[in-house]
Amino acid sequence: MKNKIYDNTPQLIKDFIYYEQIVKGRSELTVKNYFVDLRTFFRFYKIQNGQGNPDEFSKIDISDITEKDICSVDLQMAQQFLIFIKEEKNNEQKARYRKAVSLRQFYKFLTNNKHLFEVSPMANLELPSPKPALPKHLTLEQALEMLSSINTPNQKRDYCIVTFFLNCGMRLSELVGINLKDICKTTDYDGNEIYNLRVIGKGNKERIVYLNDACVNAFNDYVAPDETDPEIRRASGNREMTAQTDALFLSSRNKRISNRRVEQIVEECLKSCGLDNMGISVHKLRHTAATLMYQNGVDVRVLKEVLGHENLNTTQIYTHVSNAQMEKAVKNNPLSNVKPKNK
């Protein structure tokens, strides 16, 4: 683990983070969230035991938390913690849910993998059910406006990035991880030429995404050799292809583009078309792609595979989006307020 925030961490928490990242294949962001949640909990633990100053909560050091301390935690303390983060830290339901999940996963690991308990003390910890929020997304018109307004210094690369997000619904890490070799050209049963994209999703799970004409055109335009424009990504074999240089999307330094740089590009593109005040992020472009596909007849089971969801329940959120829009449409009918005449 390269992240220095784990340096002064109790060994059992380090072991848990390592297990989740390496064995379970959790993303770096997921394990970082686990750590932050557990650090918050054990800061609370120290306050409860008179070992920390509540006024300097964010500075409380947990490096001296022992195995005995960790094993002394019970369900009642976990419940008190959830009350504390609600009343003292103003955590919303979603944030409390995540912290409760982190506690349950950690103590499940200590029970099943470290054998410190016969039954996890968090087995009966009730999770604060998060309200199912409808994901923000662009309308079709807004998505088209965004695509037509891209005018960045590396326009062809950035247009290809946004096109992939809006058409394939991929995650940020999936897009950044694309290599040239992941895109291949084949033919279907009717002999038509098609492009496939191999994507590595959550938990290192591989799936195949079919690129539509918009993606293929944007890709070809981006990688086409053009000696008059050094900013264009070239796929010619005039340089050694290493794991680094084989990346599809490159930075100005000819290295794999970073997650943060892609976020900045999307922010710039949204600003150029006046959509920067809507709270739209890279992940919301994924929601946009999924919503538009569902609204245009893609079956939710097929959409699950396209998005790389593990459970169908995760994909069901897009059916709620459609239902909400249908409800709004009916309410906005000009006849919606007409009342029957009194006889």
Contacts in CASP RR format, 6 or more apart in sequence:
PFRMAT RR
TARGET T0000
AUTHOR 0000-0000-0000
METHOD contacts of the structure
MODEL  1
MKNKIYDNTPQLIKDFIYYEQIVKGRSELTVKNYFVDLRTFFRFYKIQNG
QGNPDEFSKIDISDITEKDICSVDLQMAQQFLIFIKEEKNNEQKARYRKA
VSLRQFYKFLTNNKHLFEVSPMANLELPSPKPALPKHLTLEQALEMLSSI
NTPNQKRDYCIVTFFLNCGMRLSELVGINLKDICKTTDYDGNEIYNLRVI
GKGNKERIVYLNDACVNAFNDYVAPDETDPEIRRASGNREMTAQTDALFL
SSRNKRISNRRVEQIVEECLKSCGLDNMGISVHKLRHTAATLMYQNGVDV
RVLKEVLGHENLNTTQIYTHVSNAQMEKAVKNNPLSNVKPKNK
1 14 0 8 1.000
1 17 0 8 1.000
1 18 0 8 1.000
1 21 0 8 1.000
3 28 0 8 1.000
3 32 0 8 1.000
5 32 0 8 1.000
5 35 0 8 1.000
6 14 0 8 1.000
6 17 0 8 1.000
6 35 0 8 1.000
8 61 0 8 1.000
8 62 0 8 1.000
8 63 0 8 1.000
9 17 0 8 1.000
9 35 0 8 1.000
9 39 0 8 1.000
9 62 0 8 1.000
9 63 0 8 1.000
10 42 0 8 1.000
10 62 0 8 1.000
10 63 0 8 1.000
10 65 0 8 1.000
10 66 0 8 1.000
10 67 0 8 1.000
10 70 0 8 1.000
12 67 0 8 1.000
12 70 0 8 1.000
12 110 0 8 1.000
12 114 0 8 1.000
13 35 0 8 1.000
13 38 0 8 1.000
13 106 0 8 1.000
15 109 0 8 1.000
15 114 0 8 1.000
16 34 0 8 1.000
16 38 0 8 1.000
16 105 0 8 1.000
16 106 0 8 1.000
16 109 0 8 1.000
16 110 0 8 1.000
17 31 0 8 1.000
17 34 0 8 1.000
17 35 0 8 1.000
19 109 0 8 1.000
19 113 0 8 1.000
20 26 0 8 1.000
20 30 0 8 1.000
20 31 0 8 1.000
20 34 0 8 1.000
20 105 0 8 1.000
20 109 0 8 1.000
21 28 0 8 1.000
21 31 0 8 1.000
24 203 0 8 1.000
25 202 0 8 1.000
25 203 0 8 1.000
25 204 0 8 1.000
26 34 0 8 1.000
26 202 0 8 1.000
26 203 0 8 1.000
27 173 0 8 1.000
27 202 0 8 1.000
27 203 0 8 1.000
33 98 0 8 1.000
33 102 0 8 1.000
34 102 0 8 1.000
34 105 0 8 1.000
34 106 0 8 1.000
37 98 0 8 1.000
37 99 0 8 1.000
37 102 0 8 1.000
37 103 0 8 1.000
38 102 0 8 1.000
38 103 0 8 1.000
38 106 0 8 1.000
39 62 0 8 1.000
40 85 0 8 1.000
40 99 0 8 1.000
41 78 0 8 1.000
41 81 0 8 1.000
41 99 0 8 1.000
41 102 0 8 1.000
41 103 0 8 1.000
42 62 0 8 1.000
42 65 0 8 1.000
42 69 0 8 1.000
42 70 0 8 1.000
43 52 0 8 1.000
43 57 0 8 1.000
43 58 0 8 1.000
43 60 0 8 1.000
43 62 0 8 1.000
44 81 0 8 1.000
44 84 0 8 1.000
44 85 0 8 1.000
45 65 0 8 1.000
45 69 0 8 1.000
45 73 0 8 1.000
45 77 0 8 1.000
46 52 0 8 1.000
46 60 0 8 1.000
46 62 0 8 1.000
46 65 0 8 1.000
47 53 0 8 1.000
47 54 0 8 1.000
47 57 0 8 1.000
47 60 0 8 1.000
48 77 0 8 1.000
48 80 0 8 1.000
52 60 0 8 1.000
53 59 0 8 1.000
53 60 0 8 1.000
67 116 0 8 1.000
70 110 0 8 1.000
70 116 0 8 1.000
71 110 0 8 1.000
71 116 0 8 1.000
71 117 0 8 1.000
73 107 0 8 1.000
73 121 0 8 1.000
74 121 0 8 1.000
75 121 0 8 1.000
75 122 0 8 1.000
75 124 0 8 1.000
75 125 0 8 1.000
78 100 0 8 1.000
78 103 0 8 1.000
78 121 0 8 1.000
78 122 0 8 1.000
78 125 0 8 1.000
79 125 0 8 1.000
81 99 0 8 1.000
81 103 0 8 1.000
82 96 0 8 1.000
82 99 0 8 1.000
82 100 0 8 1.000
82 128 0 8 1.000
85 91 0 8 1.000
85 95 0 8 1.000
85 96 0 8 1.000
85 99 0 8 1.000
86 96 0 8 1.000
91 99 0 8 1.000
93 128 0 8 1.000
93 129 0 8 1.000
93 130 0 8 1.000
93 131 0 8 1.000
94 130 0 8 1.000
94 131 0 8 1.000
94 133 0 8 1.000
96 128 0 8 1.000
97 127 0 8 1.000
97 128 0 8 1.000
97 129 0 8 1.000
97 130 0 8 1.000
100 125 0 8 1.000
100 126 0 8 1.000
100 127 0 8 1.000
100 128 0 8 1.000
101 127 0 8 1.000
103 122 0 8 1.000
103 125 0 8 1.000
104 120 0 8 1.000
104 122 0 8 1.000
104 123 0 8 1.000
104 125 0 8 1.000
104 127 0 8 1.000
106 122 0 8 1.000
107 117 0 8 1.000
107 120 0 8 1.000
107 121 0 8 1.000
107 122 0 8 1.000
108 120 0 8 1.000
108 122 0 8 1.000
110 116 0 8 1.000
110 117 0 8 1.000
110 120 0 8 1.000
111 117 0 8 1.000
111 118 0 8 1.000
111 119 0 8 1.000
111 120 0 8 1.000
132 317 0 8 1.000
132 320 0 8 1.000
134 317 0 8 1.000
134 320 0 8 1.000
134 321 0 8 1.000
134 324 0 8 1.000
135 284 0 8 1.000
135 287 0 8 1.000
135 291 0 8 1.000
135 317 0 8 1.000
135 318 0 8 1.000
135 321 0 8 1.000
136 278 0 8 1.000
136 279 0 8 1.000
136 280 0 8 1.000
136 284 0 8 1.000
136 287 0 8 1.000
137 280 0 8 1.000
137 284 0 8 1.000
137 287 0 8 1.000
137 288 0 8 1.000
137 290 0 8 1.000
137 291 0 8 1.000
137 292 0 8 1.000
137 321 0 8 1.000
138 146 0 8 1.000
138 166 0 8 1.000
138 275 0 8 1.000
138 278 0 8 1.000
138 280 0 8 1.000
138 284 0 8 1.000
138 285 0 8 1.000
138 288 0 8 1.000
140 292 0 8 1.000
142 273 0 8 1.000
142 275 0 8 1.000
143 166 0 8 1.000
143 288 0 8 1.000
143 292 0 8 1.000
145 273 0 8 1.000
145 275 0 8 1.000
146 162 0 8 1.000
146 166 0 8 1.000
146 269 0 8 1.000
146 270 0 8 1.000
146 273 0 8 1.000
146 275 0 8 1.000
147 159 0 8 1.000
147 162 0 8 1.000
147 163 0 8 1.000
147 166 0 8 1.000
148 273 0 8 1.000
149 269 0 8 1.000
149 272 0 8 1.000
149 273 0 8 1.000
150 158 0 8 1.000
150 159 0 8 1.000
150 162 0 8 1.000
150 269 0 8 1.000
150 272 0 8 1.000
151 272 0 8 1.000
152 158 0 8 1.000
152 265 0 8 1.000
152 268 0 8 1.000
152 269 0 8 1.000
152 272 0 8 1.000
153 231 0 8 1.000
154 231 0 8 1.000
154 252 0 8 1.000
156 218 0 8 1.000
156 221 0 8 1.000
156 222 0 8 1.000
156 231 0 8 1.000
156 232 0 8 1.000
156 233 0 8 1.000
157 222 0 8 1.000
157 231 0 8 1.000
157 232 0 8 1.000
157 233 0 8 1.000
157 249 0 8 1.000
157 250 0 8 1.000
158 265 0 8 1.000
158 268 0 8 1.000
158 269 0 8 1.000
159 218 0 8 1.000
159 221 0 8 1.000
159 222 0 8 1.000
160 215 0 8 1.000
160 218 0 8 1.000
160 219 0 8 1.000
160 221 0 8 1.000
160 222 0 8 1.000
160 249 0 8 1.000
161 175 0 8 1.000
161 249 0 8 1.000
161 262 0 8 1.000
161 265 0 8 1.000
161 266 0 8 1.000
162 265 0 8 1.000
162 266 0 8 1.000
162 269 0 8 1.000
162 285 0 8 1.000
163 214 0 8 1.000
163 215 0 8 1.000
163 218 0 8 1.000
164 170 0 8 1.000
164 175 0 8 1.000
164 215 0 8 1.000
164 218 0 8 1.000
165 175 0 8 1.000
165 266 0 8 1.000
165 282 0 8 1.000
165 285 0 8 1.000
165 286 0 8 1.000
165 288 0 8 1.000
165 289 0 8 1.000
166 285 0 8 1.000
166 288 0 8 1.000
166 289 0 8 1.000
166 292 0 8 1.000
167 211 0 8 1.000
167 212 0 8 1.000
167 214 0 8 1.000
167 215 0 8 1.000
167 289 0 8 1.000
168 197 0 8 1.000
168 209 0 8 1.000
168 211 0 8 1.000
168 215 0 8 1.000
168 289 0 8 1.000
168 306 0 8 1.000
169 285 0 8 1.000
169 286 0 8 1.000
169 288 0 8 1.000
169 289 0 8 1.000
169 290 0 8 1.000
169 306 0 8 1.000
169 307 0 8 1.000
170 199 0 8 1.000
170 209 0 8 1.000
170 286 0 8 1.000
171 201 0 8 1.000
171 202 0 8 1.000
171 283 0 8 1.000
171 286 0 8 1.000
172 259 0 8 1.000
172 262 0 8 1.000
172 263 0 8 1.000
172 282 0 8 1.000
172 283 0 8 1.000
173 201 0 8 1.000
173 259 0 8 1.000
174 199 0 8 1.000
174 200 0 8 1.000
174 201 0 8 1.000
175 249 0 8 1.000
175 262 0 8 1.000
176 247 0 8 1.000
176 249 0 8 1.000
176 256 0 8 1.000
176 257 0 8 1.000
176 258 0 8 1.000
176 259 0 8 1.000
176 262 0 8 1.000
177 200 0 8 1.000
177 247 0 8 1.000
177 248 0 8 1.000
177 256 0 8 1.000
178 197 0 8 1.000
178 199 0 8 1.000
178 247 0 8 1.000
178 248 0 8 1.000
178 249 0 8 1.000
179 246 0 8 1.000
179 247 0 8 1.000
179 248 0 8 1.000
180 223 0 8 1.000
180 235 0 8 1.000
180 241 0 8 1.000
180 246 0 8 1.000
180 247 0 8 1.000
180 248 0 8 1.000
181 246 0 8 1.000
182 197 0 8 1.000
182 198 0 8 1.000
182 199 0 8 1.000
182 248 0 8 1.000
183 195 0 8 1.000
183 196 0 8 1.000
183 197 0 8 1.000
183 198 0 8 1.000
183 211 0 8 1.000
183 219 0 8 1.000
183 248 0 8 1.000
184 195 0 8 1.000
184 196 0 8 1.000
184 198 0 8 1.000
185 193 0 8 1.000
185 194 0 8 1.000
185 195 0 8 1.000
185 196 0 8 1.000
186 193 0 8 1.000
186 194 0 8 1.000
186 195 0 8 1.000
186 196 0 8 1.000
187 193 0 8 1.000
187 194 0 8 1.000
188 194 0 8 1.000
194 210 0 8 1.000
194 211 0 8 1.000
195 210 0 8 1.000
195 211 0 8 1.000
195 215 0 8 1.000
195 216 0 8 1.000
195 219 0 8 1.000
196 208 0 8 1.000
196 209 0 8 1.000
196 210 0 8 1.000
196 211 0 8 1.000
197 208 0 8 1.000
197 209 0 8 1.000
197 210 0 8 1.000
197 211 0 8 1.000
197 215 0 8 1.000
198 206 0 8 1.000
198 207 0 8 1.000
198 208 0 8 1.000
198 209 0 8 1.000
199 206 0 8 1.000
199 207 0 8 1.000
199 208 0 8 1.000
199 209 0 8 1.000
200 206 0 8 1.000
201 207 0 8 1.000
201 308 0 8 1.000
202 308 0 8 1.000
202 310 0 8 1.000
205 308 0 8 1.000
207 305 0 8 1.000
207 308 0 8 1.000
209 306 0 8 1.000
211 219 0 8 1.000
222 232 0 8 1.000
222 233 0 8 1.000
223 232 0 8 1.000
223 233 0 8 1.000
223 234 0 8 1.000
223 235 0 8 1.000
223 248 0 8 1.000
224 232 0 8 1.000
224 234 0 8 1.000
224 235 0 8 1.000
225 232 0 8 1.000
225 234 0 8 1.000
225 235 0 8 1.000
225 236 0 8 1.000
226 232 0 8 1.000
226 234 0 8 1.000
231 252 0 8 1.000
233 248 0 8 1.000
233 249 0 8 1.000
233 250 0 8 1.000
239 245 0 8 1.000
244 255 0 8 1.000
244 256 0 8 1.000
245 254 0 8 1.000
245 255 0 8 1.000
247 255 0 8 1.000
247 256 0 8 1.000
247 257 0 8 1.000
249 256 0 8 1.000
249 257 0 8 1.000
249 262 0 8 1.000
250 256 0 8 1.000
250 257 0 8 1.000
251 257 0 8 1.000
251 258 0 8 1.000
251 261 0 8 1.000
262 282 0 8 1.000
263 281 0 8 1.000
263 282 0 8 1.000
266 281 0 8 1.000
266 282 0 8 1.000
266 285 0 8 1.000
267 276 0 8 1.000
270 276 0 8 1.000
270 278 0 8 1.000
270 280 0 8 1.000
280 288 0 8 1.000
286 307 0 8 1.000
287 318 0 8 1.000
290 303 0 8 1.000
290 306 0 8 1.000
290 307 0 8 1.000
290 315 0 8 1.000
290 318 0 8 1.000
291 318 0 8 1.000
291 321 0 8 1.000
291 322 0 8 1.000
293 303 0 8 1.000
293 306 0 8 1.000
294 300 0 8 1.000
294 303 0 8 1.000
294 318 0 8 1.000
294 319 0 8 1.000
294 321 0 8 1.000
294 322 0 8 1.000
295 322 0 8 1.000
295 325 0 8 1.000
298 306 0 8 1.000
300 312 0 8 1.000
300 315 0 8 1.000
300 316 0 8 1.000
300 318 0 8 1.000
300 319 0 8 1.000
301 312 0 8 1.000
301 315 0 8 1.000
303 315 0 8 1.000
303 318 0 8 1.000
304 312 0 8 1.000
304 314 0 8 1.000
304 315 0 8 1.000
307 315 0 8 1.000
309 315 0 8 1.000
330 336 0 8 1.000
END
